[in-house]
Amino acid sequence: MKRRLDLTAKEQVHSLVEEMSEDQAEELLEELHYLSAAVDDEPLTEEDIASIDRGVQDIRAGRVISP
């Protein structure tokens, strides 16, 4: 699809999404959720760090649940 300079970026995205199949839209949605989570620029709290440490300890001890 050729870029339309008369549309905003959001309008262009909307137009592209409208042309996608449902499967393509679902994949894009997953990617957008990932990207929006990756942008989290808040510093980790002490509680976050403790939770991560507990998770790492569980993994090292073999206490994991596989899907």
N, C-alpha and C positions, 0 to 999 in steps of 0.2 A: 504494500500500500504506500502510495506517495504521501509524504508529509504535507499537510495543509498548513500553510503559514498564517491563514486567517483564523485558525482555531487555537485556543489555549492548550496547554499540555494536558490538562484534565479532560478537555473536550476530545482531544486526539485519543487519549487512553480509552475513554468511553466508547468512541467510535470503533476502535480496534476490538474491544471486548464484545461489542454487539455482533461482530463478524465471527466470533469464536464459537466452536462447539461447546456443549456443556462440559465435556471432559477437559477441554483446553482451559475453560474458565475455572474449573476446580483446581487444576494444576497451578494456574496463575494465582488463585486465591491463597493456596498453601504457601507459595513463594512470597507473596505480599505479607502474609502473617509473619513469615520468617524474617523478612527485611525490616518490618516495623519493630519486631522484638530486638533485632540486632542494633537498632538505633538508640536503645535505652542508654542514656548517658548519665543516669543517676549513679552516684557512687554506691558501692556495696555497703550495707549496714553490717554491724557486728553480728546480727542475727543471720543475715545472708551468708556471711563467711563461716559461721558456726555450722550452718546447714550444709554448706558445700563440704566442709571438713568431715562432717558425719557421713556424707555420701561417699566421699573418697575412702574413708576408713571401712565402710561397708563393702565397697568394691574390692578393696585389698584383702578383706577377710573372707571374700567369696559369698557375702550375703547379698545376692542380687536375684531379681526375678526377671526371667526372660519372657517375652510375649509369646 
